[in-house]
């Protein structure tokens, strides 16, 4: 399993303890050698790994594995491996010293691509699979609120709790052109961590349901947009954001 401490989660993902996406996530309990224990939420994220390029210029090329569930917590092992900051977390440098941001990569990521570990260098070599390892395309920000069609109706789709924007975007871009029209996410507020994947009912439902997605119904007294509808605008609902798949206009 992959593991990240809270300073790294805040720095890289903008996730803090107490956030809705953290409270809704499943939790695992880890025990240290000395008997200490720590509860760690499992968050699904899309991580990019940066490796030294093969060119003489030393360009850095990111690798984009599929999203994985990563455990977030300040396990004792981080203090042994990376240590703590030089000053305390209180004013004037007093108080307990924070852990330095760090993450431990496990087989969830490494098993997705061929790799070779050289302990003598030390270095980790991975095959550059280019676009094969990540979905192509981009998501375009439409506006704040839920995604609606030209008639002001919400598009049909699936929803998932404990989801990040990266997770939803990866799912949408992984589907064939025309299968997913966009995503709606709630990065903050009362429904933080709730994501919508704007896909019509069909052959992809079974596959998506295995990864935690489920069909949502229209609000009482309303109807969803008909088949073939696309994202026209956002309705301004607080704390929500609408994104259109970049190859749809």
C-alpha positions in Angstrom: 0.0 0.0 0.0 1.1 3.6 -0.6 1.5 5.9 2.4 1.7 9.7 2.8 2.0 11.8 5.9 -0.3 14.8 6.7 2.3 17.5 5.8 2.6 15.9 2.3 -1.1 15.6 1.9 -1.6 19.3 2.7 1.3 20.4 0.4 0.5 18.2 -2.6 -3.3 17.6 -2.4 -4.6 20.4 -0.3 -6.2 17.9 2.1 -6.3 18.5 5.8 -7.5 16.5 8.8 -11.2 17.1 9.3 -12.0 17.8 5.6 -15.2 16.1 4.4 -13.3 13.9 1.9 -11.3 12.6 4.9 -14.2 12.0 7.2 -16.1 10.0 4.5 -13.1 7.9 3.6 -12.6 4.3 5.0 -10.0 4.0 7.7 -7.3 1.5 8.4 -5.4 1.2 11.7 -1.6 0.8 11.7 0.5 -0.4 14.7 4.1 0.6 15.3 6.9 -1.5 16.6 6.7 0.3 19.9 3.0 -0.4 20.3 1.7 3.0 19.1 -1.2 3.1 16.7 -2.5 5.6 14.1 -5.8 5.6 12.2 -5.3 6.5 8.5 -8.0 7.3 6.0 -7.8 5.8 2.5 -8.0 8.5 -0.2 -8.2 7.8 -3.9 -5.8 10.1 -5.7 -4.0 10.4 -9.0 -0.3 10.9 -8.4 2.3 11.9 -11.0 5.8 10.5 -10.6 8.7 12.7 -11.9 11.8 10.8 -13.1 15.1 11.9 -14.6 14.7 12.2 -18.4 17.0 10.3 -20.7 18.0 13.4 -22.7 21.3 15.2 -22.0 19.4 18.3 -21.0 18.1 16.5 -18.0 14.4 17.2 -18.7 12.0 15.8 -16.2 9.1 13.7 -17.6 6.2 12.8 -15.4 4.7 9.3 -15.2 1.0 9.1 -14.7 -0.1 5.8 -13.1 -3.8 5.0 -12.6 -5.4 6.5 -9.5 -4.7 4.5 -6.3 -5.9 4.5 -2.7 -3.3 6.0 -0.5 -3.3 5.9 3.3 -2.7 9.3 4.9 -1.3 9.5 8.4 1.7 10.4 10.5 3.1 7.0 11.0 6.2 6.6 13.2 8.3 5.4 10.2 8.3 8.9 8.7 10.2 10.4 11.6 12.9 7.6 11.2 13.2 8.0 7.5 12.9 11.8 6.8 13.0 13.4 10.2 11.2 16.5 11.5 11.5 20.2 10.8 14.2 22.2 12.6 11.7 24.5 14.4 8.5 23.9 16.3 5.0 24.4 15.1 4.2 27.1 17.7 5.1 30.8 17.4 8.8 31.7 17.8 9.7 28.1 16.8 8.5 26.6 20.0 6.3 23.5 20.5 6.5 20.1 18.8 8.3 19.8 15.6 6.3 18.8 12.5 7.2 15.9 10.3 8.8 16.7 7.0 6.5 16.0 4.0 7.1 12.5 2.6 5.3 9.6 0.9 6.2 5.9 0.6 5.4 4.3 -2.7 4.1 0.8 -2.7 3.1 -1.9 -5.1 -0.2 -0.2 -5.8 1.8 2.2 -8.0 4.9 0.1 -8.9 3.0 -2.9 -10.1 1.4 -0.8 -12.9 4.6 -0.5 -14.9 7.8 -2.5 -15.3 10.5 -1.3 -13.0 14.0 -2.0 -11.7 15.3 -1.0 -8.3 19.1 -0.4 -8.1 20.0 -0.2 -4.4 23.6 0.6 -5.1 22.9 4.0 -6.8 20.2 4.3 -5.3 17.7 4.6 -8.1 14.4 3.3 -9.4 14.0 2.8 -13.2 10.6 2.6 -14.8 9.6 2.1 -18.4 8.3 5.3 -20.1 5.0 4.2 -21.5 3.9 7.6 -22.6 0.2 8.1 -23.3 -0.4 4.4 -22.6 -0.2 4.9 -18.9 -2.5 7.9 -18.7 -5.8 9.0 -20.3 -5.5 11.6 -23.0 -7.5 14.9 -23.0 -8.2 17.7 -20.7 -11.1 19.1 -18.6 -12.2 22.7 -19.1 -13.6 24.7 -16.2 -17.2 25.9 -17.1 -18.2 27.6 -13.9 -19.3 27.3 -10.3 -22.3 25.0 -9.7 -23.7 21.8 -11.1 -23.4 21.1 -14.8 -26.6 21.8 -16.8 -27.7 21.5 -20.4 -29.1 24.4 -22.6 -32.5 23.7 -21.0 -31.3 24.2 -17.5 -31.5 20.5 -16.6 -28.8 18.5 -14.8 -27.2 15.9 -17.0 -27.6 12.2 -16.2 -24.7 10.5 -14.6 -23.1 8.7 -11.6 -21.9 9.9 -8.3 -19.3 8.8 -5.7 -18.5 9.9 -2.2 -14.9 10.2 -0.8 -13.8 11.2 -4.3 -11.2 13.8 -5.5 -11.3 16.0 -8.6 -8.4 14.1 -10.0 -10.2 10.8 -9.5 -13.3 12.0 -11.3 -11.3 13.6 -14.2 -9.3 10.4 -14.7 -12.5 8.4 -14.9 -14.1 10.7 -17.4 -11.0 11.0 -19.7 -10.5 7.2 -19.6 -13.9 6.7 -21.3 -14.2 6.9 -25.1 -15.0 10.3 -26.7 -18.7 11.1 -26.3 -19.2 8.6 -23.4 -18.5 11.2 -20.7 -19.5 14.8 -21.1 -17.8 16.2 -18.0 -17.7 16.2 -14.2 -19.1 18.2 -11.3 -17.1 18.2 -8.0 -17.5 19.7 -4.6 -14.0 20.5 -3.2 -15.4 22.3 -0.2 -18.5 22.9 1.8 -21.2 20.5 3.3 -20.9 18.0 0.4 -17.1 18.1 0.2 -15.8 14.9 -1.5 -18.9 14.2 -3.6 -18.2 13.9 -7.4 -20.5 13.5 -10.4 -19.5 11.7 -13.6 -21.7 12.9 -16.4 -22.2 9.6 -18.3 -25.5 8.3 -19.7 -26.8 4.9 -18.7 -25.1 2.2 -20.7 -22.3 -0.3 -21.1 -19.9 1.5 -18.7 -22.2 1.4 -15.6 -21.1 -2.1 -14.5 -17.4 -1.2 -14.8 -17.8 2.1 -12.9 -20.0 0.6 -10.2 -17.1 -1.7 -9.3 -15.1 1.4 -8.5 -17.7 2.9 -6.2 -19.8 4.9 -8.7 -23.6 4.7 -8.6 -26.5 6.2 -10.6 -28.2 9.4 -9.2 -31.8 10.4 -9.6 -33.2 13.8 -10.5 -34.1 16.1 -7.6 -37.8 15.8 -6.6 -40.0 17.6 -9.0 -37.3 17.9 -11.7 -36.1 15.8 -14.6 -32.7 15.0 -15.9 -31.5 16.1 -19.4 -32.4 13.8 -22.2 -30.0 11.4 -23.9 -27.4 13.2 -26.1 -27.4 16.4 -24.0 -24.1 18.1 -23.4 -22.8 20.6 -20.8 -23.9 24.1 -21.6 -23.2 26.0 -18.4 -23.1 25.8 -14.6 -26.1 26.7 -12.4 -24.2 28.6 -9.6 -24.8 26.1 -6.8 -22.5 27.0 -3.9 -19.3 24.9 -3.3 -19.7 23.0 -6.6 -17.6 23.3 -9.8 -18.4 22.1 -13.3 -15.9 20.9 -15.9 -16.6 20.0 -19.5 -14.5 17.4 -21.3 -12.2 19.3 -23.6 -13.1 17.4 -26.8 -16.8 18.3 -26.5 -18.3 21.6 -27.7 
